[in-house]
Amino acid sequence: MYRYDEFDHAFVNARVAQFRDQVERRLSGELAEDAFRPLRLMNGVYLQLHAYMLRVAIPYGTLNSKQMRMLAHIARKYDRGYGHFTTRQNIQYNWPKLSDTPDILAELATVEMHALQTSGNCIRNVTADHFAGAAQDEVADPRPYAEILRQWSSVHPEFSFLPRKFKIAVTGAERDRAAIQVHDIGLHLKKNEAGELGFAVYVGGGQGRTPMIAKKIKDFLPEEDLLSYITAIMRVYNLHGRRDNKYKARIKILVHETGTEELTRQVEAEFAELKNTELKLPEADVKAIAAYFAPPELPARAEGWASLAEWKKRDEEFARWVNNNVKPHKHPDYGMVTISLKPIGGIPGDATDAQMEAVADIAAEYAQDEIRISHEQNIVLPHVALADLEPVYRALVAAGLATANSNLITDIIACPGLDYCALANARSIPVAQEISSRFGAPERQEEIGELKIKISGCINACGHHHVGHIGLLGVEKKGAELYQITLGGSGDENTSIGEIIGRGFEPEKVTDAVETIVDTYLGLRLSKEETFLDAYRRVGPQPFKDALYGATAEAAE
């Protein structure tokens, strides 16, 4: 993975010193909160319902065991012994003291981590496929390009005060595991007929108050033109994006109001001026950065196949974990392991300091010292020999991290909701816990198959409910919490925005409503191979409305 150069070290350390001075002036009263707010947000510090929150960047979701141990240390020393992994492949600490935040940032800097641009109207953490560099279906590793974009965008003087926050995602496979079509810019790394690398470029996706699917404005952008073209998009947005209304300030609104054809014309005109400037990517620079992401040398471990078959035969729970949480690797003797942070009845995305230490130990011993954070709030070990799966599983069991539910109904995405967030209208965590407990039996989960539930506590959609197969949105109605249900959403290569199914449900009724939806699906699917999403797209919403509200009821009352 990428290593800081001298500039990176000097820059990050200077920002820590600067922020330490700002915090001291805030605590002394010299700096008022209104003046301090934009300064702390530039360093990833939020003020939530009960305390400050610090969001730490994990660029493109990649880190090593040393960095994971530092995250565990911070949770133990400065927080309440845990951290929360987010849908932007970051980690949040919910209880740090403001006075401690400069020390936290200084300790992060010792392992080449920071919190820069995890907030504010700037280009946020660039995200990528969590299986990057290991997946069988990958054309090329997208992370070098995510790193190029990170370097280019960090405190970019032209794009540090955009109309609104800006999110970019990159994938290198036909199977989109980075949800690129619900980002401000989505990049699909591909090869043309000549075998040259380039990108399909999507613009104007996003969730929140006005969910939209991004429009493809370039089918193939040559690799060398990446920064020129992204700069062109950013300039058009920076010039024409709404600054008078934050609810209409995202680029998705600009694309919608301007029209895809006209916006593409403006981007191409800007691109023509930039194409042959210093923004053109030199091949040598691309290769230099790509070298940091060279795949590890993986020796043949053919004995793993026989051992794995024997272990699965002897241990049903181990077999279930392998079947659900281990995916095929480029190397036939290896697998990609998803460590679920969704224990049955637990809080989605949370990991204790002890669990983070355990992951670091396992990664160092069995996984080439590589760790990934997925946008689905789980941890991934991308390179594990099949011959090592059994000891890895035993270590995960000991750490309470062996839940075998990847991509199943209890693998729920949820934002912190009203338990932490000042913007939330409703709680997400208790709802996720109740649904997880209701469907926790392994046999029930396997009967249901792949089903993604996503929960947001407010319209900002940090829980990605719009692209959940079943999405739950917490709203406030007459002073009470209510949960609106959407069906049929998806964040993959066939992205769709979920349809609102009808009137909302009270907190005590929402799990029953989810169970009704699931039972309806089980009753109408054509075979066990037909997933919930496939069945929904085949039959549409009406059978689910009838089951929830009655065939003659007014669903939208």
C-alpha positions as CSV (number, residue, x, y, z in Angstrom):
1,M,0.0,0.0,0.0
2,Y,1.0,3.6,-0.3
3,R,3.7,5.0,1.9
4,Y,4.1,8.7,2.8
5,D,6.9,10.6,1.2
6,E,8.7,13.5,2.9
7,F,6.1,16.0,1.8
8,D,3.3,13.9,3.3
9,H,5.0,13.6,6.7
10,A,5.8,17.3,6.8
11,F,2.3,18.3,5.7
12,V,0.4,16.1,8.1
13,N,2.5,17.1,11.0
14,A,2.1,20.8,10.2
15,R,-1.6,20.4,10.1
16,V,-1.6,18.6,13.5
17,A,0.4,21.5,15.0
18,Q,-2.0,24.0,13.5
19,F,-5.0,22.3,14.8
20,R,-3.5,22.0,18.3
21,D,-3.2,25.7,18.4
22,Q,-6.8,26.1,17.2
23,V,-8.1,23.7,19.9
24,E,-6.2,25.5,22.6
25,R,-7.7,28.9,21.5
26,R,-11.1,27.4,21.4
27,L,-10.8,25.9,24.9
28,S,-9.5,29.2,26.3
29,G,-12.4,31.1,24.8
30,E,-10.3,33.1,22.5
31,L,-12.0,31.3,19.5
32,A,-15.8,31.2,19.4
33,E,-17.6,28.0,18.3
34,D,-18.9,29.7,15.1
35,A,-15.3,30.5,14.1
36,F,-14.0,27.1,15.3
37,R,-16.5,25.0,13.5
38,P,-15.1,25.1,10.0
39,L,-11.6,24.6,11.4
40,R,-12.5,21.4,13.3
41,L,-14.5,20.1,10.4
42,M,-11.5,20.4,8.2
43,N,-9.8,18.0,10.6
44,G,-12.6,15.5,10.9
45,V,-14.0,16.7,14.2
46,Y,-17.9,16.9,14.5
47,L,-20.1,17.9,17.4
48,Q,-22.8,15.3,17.8
49,L,-25.7,14.9,20.3
50,H,-23.6,14.0,23.3
51,A,-20.0,14.6,22.5
52,Y,-17.5,15.4,19.8
53,M,-16.9,12.7,17.1
54,L,-13.7,12.2,15.2
55,R,-13.7,10.6,11.8
56,V,-10.4,9.1,10.7
57,A,-9.7,8.5,7.0
58,I,-8.8,5.1,5.7
59,P,-8.1,5.9,2.1
60,Y,-9.8,3.5,-0.3
61,G,-10.4,1.3,2.7
62,T,-6.8,-0.1,2.8
63,L,-4.6,-0.4,6.0
64,N,-2.1,-2.7,7.6
65,S,-1.8,-4.4,11.0
66,K,0.3,-1.6,12.5
67,Q,-2.4,1.0,11.5
68,M,-5.2,-1.2,12.8
69,R,-3.4,-1.5,16.1
70,M,-3.2,2.2,16.3
71,L,-6.9,2.5,15.8
72,A,-7.4,0.0,18.6
73,H,-5.0,2.0,20.8
74,I,-7.0,5.2,20.2
75,A,-10.3,3.5,21.0
76,R,-8.8,2.2,24.3
77,K,-6.9,5.4,25.3
78,Y,-9.1,8.2,24.1
79,D,-12.6,6.7,23.6
80,R,-14.8,4.1,25.3
81,G,-13.0,1.0,23.9
82,Y,-14.5,0.8,20.4
83,G,-14.8,2.4,17.0
84,H,-17.4,2.5,14.3
85,F,-16.5,1.7,10.7
86,T,-18.5,3.6,8.2
87,T,-20.0,3.4,4.7
88,R,-17.1,5.5,3.4
89,Q,-14.5,3.0,4.5
90,N,-13.5,5.3,7.5
91,I,-13.7,4.9,11.2
92,Q,-15.4,7.1,13.7
93,Y,-14.8,7.6,17.4
94,N,-17.9,8.8,19.2
95,W,-16.6,10.0,22.6
96,P,-13.2,11.7,22.3
97,K,-12.5,14.9,24.4
98,L,-11.9,17.9,22.3
99,S,-8.7,18.6,24.3
100,D,-7.4,15.1,23.2
101,T,-8.1,15.4,19.5
102,P,-4.7,17.0,18.6
103,D,-2.9,14.2,20.5
104,I,-5.0,11.6,18.6
105,L,-4.1,13.2,15.3
106,A,-0.4,13.3,16.3
107,E,-0.5,9.5,17.1
108,L,-2.3,8.8,13.9
109,A,0.4,10.6,12.0
110,T,3.1,8.2,13.4
111,V,1.4,5.4,11.3
112,E,0.7,7.5,8.3
113,M,-3.0,8.2,9.0
114,H,-5.0,11.4,9.4
115,A,-8.5,12.9,9.4
116,L,-8.1,15.4,6.6
117,Q,-11.1,16.0,4.3
118,T,-13.3,13.6,6.2
119,S,-15.7,16.5,6.4
120,G,-16.4,19.8,4.8
121,N,-17.3,20.9,1.3
122,C,-14.4,19.3,-0.3
123,I,-13.5,16.0,-2.0
124,R,-13.9,13.3,0.7
125,N,-12.2,10.0,1.1
126,V,-12.0,8.3,-2.3
127,T,-13.5,4.8,-1.9
128,A,-12.8,1.6,-3.9
129,D,-13.8,-2.0,-4.2
130,H,-12.8,-3.8,-0.9
131,F,-11.7,-6.8,-2.9
132,A,-9.3,-4.7,-5.0
133,G,-6.1,-6.4,-6.0
134,A,-7.5,-9.9,-5.2
135,A,-10.8,-10.4,-7.0
136,Q,-11.0,-12.8,-9.9
137,D,-13.2,-10.5,-12.0
138,E,-10.9,-7.5,-11.8
139,V,-9.5,-5.9,-14.9
140,A,-7.0,-3.9,-12.9
141,D,-6.5,-2.8,-9.3
142,P,-8.3,0.5,-8.9
143,R,-6.4,1.6,-5.8
144,P,-3.5,3.3,-7.5
145,Y,-5.9,5.6,-9.2
146,A,-7.7,6.2,-5.9
147,E,-4.4,7.2,-4.5
148,I,-3.6,9.5,-7.4
149,L,-7.0,11.2,-6.8
150,R,-6.2,11.4,-3.1
151,Q,-2.9,13.1,-3.7
152,W,-4.4,15.5,-6.3
153,S,-7.4,16.4,-4.2
154,S,-5.8,16.9,-0.8
155,V,-6.2,20.6,0.2
156,H,-6.6,21.4,-3.5
157,P,-6.7,25.2,-3.5
158,E,-9.4,25.3,-6.2
159,F,-11.6,22.6,-4.7
160,S,-11.4,23.0,-1.0
161,F,-14.6,25.2,-0.8
162,L,-17.0,23.5,-3.1
163,P,-20.8,24.2,-3.1
164,R,-21.2,20.9,-1.1
165,K,-19.3,17.8,-0.1
166,F,-18.0,15.6,-3.0
167,K,-17.6,11.9,-3.2
168,I,-15.7,9.7,-5.7
169,A,-15.6,6.0,-6.0
170,V,-13.5,3.7,-8.2
171,T,-14.0,0.1,-9.2
172,G,-11.9,-2.2,-11.4
173,A,-14.4,-5.1,-12.0
174,E,-17.6,-5.7,-13.9
175,R,-19.2,-6.5,-10.6
176,D,-19.5,-3.1,-8.9
177,R,-18.7,-3.5,-5.3
178,A,-18.0,0.2,-4.8
179,A,-21.5,1.6,-5.6
180,I,-20.0,4.0,-8.2
181,Q,-23.4,5.0,-9.6
182,V,-24.5,6.6,-6.4
183,H,-21.5,8.9,-6.1
184,D,-20.8,12.4,-7.4
185,I,-18.2,10.9,-9.7
186,G,-18.0,7.1,-10.3
187,L,-15.1,5.6,-12.2
188,H,-15.2,2.1,-13.8
189,L,-11.7,1.0,-14.7
190,K,-11.8,-1.0,-17.9
191,K,-9.8,-1.9,-21.0
192,N,-10.6,-0.9,-24.6
193,E,-10.3,-3.2,-27.7
194,A,-6.6,-2.3,-27.9
195,G,-6.0,-3.5,-24.3
196,E,-5.4,0.0,-23.0
197,L,-6.6,1.0,-19.5
198,G,-9.2,3.8,-19.1
199,F,-12.4,4.7,-17.3
200,A,-16.1,4.9,-17.9
201,V,-17.1,8.1,-16.1
202,Y,-20.3,8.5,-14.3
203,V,-21.5,11.9,-12.8
204,G,-24.3,13.0,-10.6
205,G,-25.2,10.1,-8.5
206,G,-26.1,10.4,-4.8
207,Q,-28.6,9.5,-2.1
208,G,-29.9,11.8,0.6
209,R,-33.0,14.0,0.2
210,T,-33.0,13.6,-3.6
211,P,-31.6,10.2,-4.6
212,M,-30.3,9.9,-8.2
213,I,-28.4,7.4,-10.3
214,A,-25.3,8.9,-11.9
215,K,-25.3,9.4,-15.7
216,K,-22.5,8.0,-17.8
217,I,-20.8,10.9,-19.6
218,K,-17.8,9.2,-21.0
219,D,-17.6,5.6,-22.1
220,F,-13.8,5.4,-22.2
221,L,-11.4,8.0,-20.8
222,P,-7.7,7.1,-21.4
223,E,-5.7,6.6,-18.2
224,E,-3.4,9.6,-18.9
225,D,-6.4,12.0,-19.0
226,L,-7.8,11.0,-15.6
227,L,-6.9,14.2,-13.7
228,S,-7.6,16.5,-16.6
229,Y,-11.1,15.2,-17.0
230,I,-11.9,15.1,-13.3
231,T,-10.6,18.7,-13.0
232,A,-12.9,19.7,-15.9
233,I,-15.9,18.1,-14.1
234,M,-15.0,19.8,-10.8
235,R,-14.6,23.2,-12.5
236,V,-18.0,23.0,-14.1
237,Y,-19.5,22.1,-10.8
238,N,-17.6,24.7,-8.8
239,L,-18.8,27.4,-11.2
240,H,-22.4,26.4,-11.6
241,G,-23.3,24.4,-8.5
242,R,-25.9,26.0,-6.3
243,R,-24.5,27.9,-3.3
244,D,-27.8,29.5,-2.2
245,N,-29.5,26.3,-1.1
246,K,-27.5,23.4,0.5
247,Y,-30.3,21.0,-0.3
248,K,-29.7,21.7,-4.0
249,A,-26.0,22.1,-3.9
250,R,-24.8,18.6,-4.9
251,I,-23.7,18.0,-8.5
252,K,-26.6,15.6,-9.0
253,I,-28.9,18.6,-8.9
254,L,-26.7,20.4,-11.4
255,V,-26.8,17.4,-13.8
256,H,-30.6,17.2,-13.4
257,E,-31.2,20.9,-13.9
258,T,-28.7,21.4,-16.7
259,G,-29.3,18.1,-18.5
260,T,-26.8,15.4,-19.2
261,E,-26.1,16.4,-22.7
262,E,-25.4,20.1,-21.9
263,L,-23.3,19.3,-18.8
264,T,-21.3,16.8,-20.9
265,R,-20.7,19.6,-23.5
266,Q,-19.5,21.9,-20.8
267,V,-17.2,19.3,-19.3
268,E,-15.7,18.4,-22.7
269,A,-15.1,22.1,-23.5
270,E,-13.2,22.5,-20.2
271,F,-11.4,19.2,-20.8
272,A,-10.2,20.4,-24.2
273,E,-8.4,23.3,-22.5
274,L,-6.8,21.0,-19.9
275,K,-6.0,17.8,-21.9
276,N,-2.5,18.6,-22.8
277,T,-1.4,20.5,-19.7
278,E,0.6,19.5,-16.7
279,L,-2.4,17.5,-15.5
280,K,-1.7,14.7,-18.0
281,L,-0.6,11.7,-16.1
282,P,3.0,10.6,-16.9
283,E,3.2,6.8,-17.4
284,A,6.2,6.7,-15.1
285,D,4.3,8.3,-12.3
286,V,1.4,5.9,-12.7
287,K,3.8,3.0,-12.6
288,A,5.6,4.3,-9.6
289,I,2.3,4.6,-7.6
290,A,1.1,1.3,-8.9
291,A,4.2,-0.3,-7.6
292,Y,3.1,0.4,-4.1
293,F,0.1,-1.7,-4.7
294,A,1.9,-4.7,-6.3
295,P,0.2,-7.9,-5.2
296,P,2.0,-9.9,-2.6
297,E,3.9,-13.0,-3.7
298,L,1.5,-15.8,-2.9
299,P,3.2,-19.3,-2.8
300,A,1.2,-22.3,-4.0
301,R,-0.7,-24.0,-1.1
302,A,-2.4,-26.8,-2.9
303,E,-2.7,-28.8,0.3
304,G,-5.4,-26.3,1.4
305,W,-8.1,-27.8,-0.8
306,A,-8.0,-31.3,0.9
307,S,-7.6,-29.7,4.4
308,L,-10.5,-27.3,3.7
309,A,-12.8,-30.1,2.6
310,E,-12.0,-32.2,5.7
311,W,-12.5,-29.3,8.1
312,K,-15.9,-28.4,6.5
313,K,-17.0,-32.0,6.8
314,R,-16.2,-32.1,10.5
315,D,-17.5,-28.7,11.5
316,E,-20.9,-27.4,10.3
317,E,-20.4,-23.9,11.6
318,F,-17.0,-23.6,10.0
319,A,-18.5,-24.8,6.7
320,R,-21.3,-22.2,7.0
321,W,-18.7,-19.5,7.6
322,V,-16.6,-20.5,4.6
323,N,-19.6,-20.7,2.3
324,N,-20.9,-17.2,3.3
325,N,-17.8,-15.2,4.2
326,V,-15.0,-16.5,1.9
327,K,-14.9,-15.6,-1.8
328,P,-12.6,-17.0,-4.5
329,H,-9.3,-15.2,-5.0
330,K,-7.3,-14.7,-8.2
331,H,-4.9,-17.3,-6.9
332,P,-6.7,-20.7,-6.7
333,D,-5.1,-21.6,-3.4
334,Y,-6.3,-18.5,-1.6
335,G,-9.6,-16.8,-0.6
336,M,-10.9,-13.4,0.3
337,V,-12.3,-13.4,3.9
338,T,-15.0,-11.0,5.0
339,I,-15.0,-10.5,8.8
340,S,-18.6,-9.6,9.7
341,L,-19.0,-6.7,12.1
342,K,-22.7,-7.6,12.3
343,P,-23.0,-10.0,15.3
344,I,-26.6,-11.3,15.8
345,G,-28.3,-8.6,17.9
346,G,-25.2,-6.4,17.8
347,I,-24.5,-2.9,16.6
348,P,-23.6,-2.8,12.9
349,G,-20.1,-1.6,12.1
350,D,-18.7,-1.5,15.7
351,A,-15.5,-3.2,16.7
352,T,-13.9,-3.1,20.1
353,D,-10.2,-2.4,20.7
354,A,-9.6,-6.1,21.5
355,Q,-11.3,-7.1,18.2
356,M,-9.2,-4.6,16.2
357,E,-6.1,-6.0,17.9
358,A,-7.2,-9.5,17.0
359,V,-7.7,-8.6,13.4
360,A,-4.3,-7.0,13.3
361,D,-2.7,-10.2,14.7
362,I,-4.6,-12.4,12.2
363,A,-3.7,-10.2,9.2
364,A,0.0,-10.1,10.2
365,E,0.2,-13.9,10.5
366,Y,-2.2,-15.2,7.8
367,A,-3.1,-12.4,5.4
368,Q,0.0,-10.8,4.0
369,D,-0.5,-7.9,6.5
370,E,-3.3,-6.4,4.4
371,I,-6.7,-5.3,5.8
372,R,-9.6,-3.7,4.0
373,I,-12.7,-1.9,5.2
374,S,-15.8,-2.3,3.1
375,H,-18.4,0.3,2.5
376,E,-20.8,-2.3,3.9
377,Q,-19.2,-1.8,7.3
378,N,-17.2,-5.0,7.5
379,I,-13.5,-5.9,7.5
380,V,-11.9,-7.9,4.7
381,L,-8.7,-10.0,4.7
382,P,-8.0,-10.1,0.9
383,H,-5.3,-12.7,0.8
384,V,-5.8,-15.8,3.0
385,A,-4.5,-19.3,2.0
386,L,-7.2,-21.9,2.0
387,A,-4.9,-24.0,4.1
388,D,-5.0,-21.2,6.8
389,L,-8.8,-20.8,6.9
390,E,-9.3,-23.1,9.8
391,P,-6.9,-21.3,12.2
392,V,-8.1,-17.9,11.0
393,Y,-11.7,-19.0,11.8
394,R,-10.7,-20.2,15.3
395,A,-9.0,-16.9,16.0
396,L,-12.1,-15.0,14.8
397,V,-14.3,-17.2,17.0
398,A,-12.2,-16.3,20.0
399,A,-12.5,-12.6,19.2
400,G,-16.3,-12.8,18.6
401,L,-15.9,-12.0,14.9
402,A,-16.9,-15.2,13.2
403,T,-20.5,-14.4,12.4
404,A,-21.3,-16.3,9.1
405,N,-23.7,-13.8,7.6
406,S,-22.0,-11.9,4.8
407,N,-24.6,-10.6,2.3
408,L,-27.4,-12.2,4.3
409,I,-30.4,-10.6,6.0
410,T,-28.5,-9.9,9.2
411,D,-25.6,-8.2,7.5
412,I,-27.3,-4.9,8.0
413,I,-25.9,-1.5,7.2
414,A,-27.0,1.2,9.7
415,C,-26.0,4.7,10.5
416,P,-25.5,5.7,14.2
417,G,-29.0,7.4,14.1
418,L,-30.6,9.2,17.0
419,D,-28.4,7.5,19.6
420,Y,-25.5,9.7,18.4
421,C,-26.3,12.0,15.5
422,A,-27.8,15.5,16.0
423,L,-29.3,15.3,12.5
424,A,-31.2,12.1,13.0
425,N,-35.0,11.9,13.3
426,A,-35.1,8.3,14.5
427,R,-32.9,5.5,15.9
428,S,-31.2,3.0,13.5
429,I,-29.3,0.8,15.9
430,P,-32.2,-0.7,18.0
431,V,-34.1,-1.4,14.8
432,A,-31.1,-3.2,13.3
433,Q,-30.6,-5.1,16.5
434,E,-34.2,-6.3,16.6
435,I,-34.3,-7.3,13.0
436,S,-31.0,-9.2,13.4
437,S,-32.3,-11.0,16.4
438,R,-35.5,-12.0,14.7
439,F,-33.7,-13.5,11.7
440,G,-30.6,-14.7,13.5
441,A,-31.1,-18.4,13.2
442,P,-28.6,-19.7,10.6
443,E,-31.2,-22.0,8.9
444,R,-33.6,-19.1,8.4
445,Q,-30.9,-16.9,6.9
446,E,-29.8,-19.6,4.5
447,E,-33.4,-20.2,3.5
448,I,-33.8,-16.5,2.7
449,G,-30.5,-16.1,0.8
450,E,-28.9,-12.9,-0.3
451,L,-30.9,-9.9,1.0
452,K,-29.5,-6.5,1.9
453,I,-31.2,-4.4,4.6
454,K,-30.0,-0.8,5.0
455,I,-31.2,1.6,7.6
456,S,-30.9,5.4,7.9
457,G,-32.0,7.6,10.8
458,C,-32.7,10.6,8.6
459,I,-33.0,11.7,5.0
460,N,-29.3,12.3,4.7
461,A,-29.1,8.5,4.0
462,C,-25.8,7.7,5.7
463,G,-27.2,4.1,6.0
464,H,-27.7,3.9,2.2
465,H,-31.3,2.9,2.6
466,H,-32.1,4.1,-0.9
467,V,-30.1,1.2,-2.4
468,G,-31.1,-1.5,0.1
469,H,-33.1,-4.4,-1.2
470,I,-35.2,-3.5,1.8
471,G,-34.5,0.1,2.9
472,L,-35.7,1.7,6.2
473,L,-35.8,5.4,6.7
474,G,-36.4,6.9,10.1
475,V,-38.6,10.0,10.0
476,E,-40.4,12.1,12.6
477,K,-44.2,12.4,12.5
478,K,-46.1,14.3,15.1
479,G,-43.2,14.0,17.5
480,A,-42.9,10.3,17.2
481,E,-40.5,8.0,15.3
482,L,-41.8,6.3,12.2
483,Y,-40.0,4.1,9.6
484,Q,-40.7,4.4,5.9
485,I,-39.9,1.2,3.9
486,T,-38.5,1.1,0.4
487,L,-38.1,-2.0,-1.7
488,G,-36.0,-2.9,-4.8
489,G,-32.9,-0.7,-4.3
490,S,-29.4,-1.9,-5.3
491,G,-26.0,-0.3,-5.3
492,D,-24.3,-2.7,-7.8
493,E,-23.7,-2.5,-11.5
494,N,-27.5,-2.5,-12.0
495,T,-28.1,0.3,-9.6
496,S,-31.7,1.1,-8.7
497,I,-33.3,3.4,-6.1
498,G,-35.8,1.7,-3.8
499,E,-39.5,2.4,-4.2
500,I,-41.5,3.7,-1.2
501,I,-43.9,0.9,-0.5
502,G,-46.5,2.8,1.5
503,R,-47.2,4.5,4.9
504,G,-44.6,4.2,7.6
505,F,-44.5,1.8,10.6
506,E,-44.0,2.6,14.3
507,P,-40.8,1.3,15.9
508,E,-42.5,-1.7,17.6
509,K,-44.1,-2.7,14.3
510,V,-41.2,-2.3,11.8
511,T,-39.6,-5.8,12.4
512,D,-43.0,-7.5,11.9
513,A,-43.3,-5.5,8.6
514,V,-39.9,-6.7,7.5
515,E,-40.9,-10.3,8.3
516,T,-44.1,-9.9,6.3
517,I,-42.0,-8.7,3.3
518,V,-39.6,-11.6,3.6
519,D,-42.4,-14.2,4.0
520,T,-44.1,-12.7,0.9
521,Y,-40.9,-13.1,-1.0
522,L,-40.4,-16.7,0.1
523,G,-44.0,-17.5,-1.0
524,L,-43.6,-16.1,-4.5
525,R,-40.1,-16.9,-5.6
526,L,-39.7,-19.3,-8.4
527,S,-36.8,-21.2,-6.9
528,K,-34.3,-20.9,-4.1
529,E,-31.9,-19.5,-6.6
530,E,-34.2,-16.5,-7.2
531,T,-33.0,-13.7,-4.9
532,F,-35.2,-11.2,-3.2
533,L,-34.1,-8.5,-5.6
534,D,-34.7,-10.6,-8.7
535,A,-38.1,-11.6,-7.4
536,Y,-39.1,-8.0,-6.6
537,R,-38.0,-6.9,-10.1
538,R,-40.1,-9.7,-11.6
539,V,-43.3,-9.1,-9.7
540,G,-43.2,-5.5,-8.7
541,P,-44.4,-3.9,-5.4
542,Q,-48.0,-4.8,-5.4
543,P,-47.8,-8.3,-3.7
544,F,-45.8,-6.7,-0.9
545,K,-48.2,-3.8,-0.6
546,D,-51.1,-6.2,-0.4
547,A,-49.3,-8.3,2.3
548,L,-48.4,-5.2,4.4
549,Y,-51.6,-3.2,4.1
550,G,-54.3,-5.5,2.8
551,A,-55.5,-5.8,-0.8
552,T,-58.0,-3.0,-0.5
553,A,-56.1,-0.8,1.9
554,E,-54.7,2.6,0.9
555,A,-51.0,2.0,1.2
556,A,-50.1,5.7,1.0
557,E,-52.6,7.1,3.4
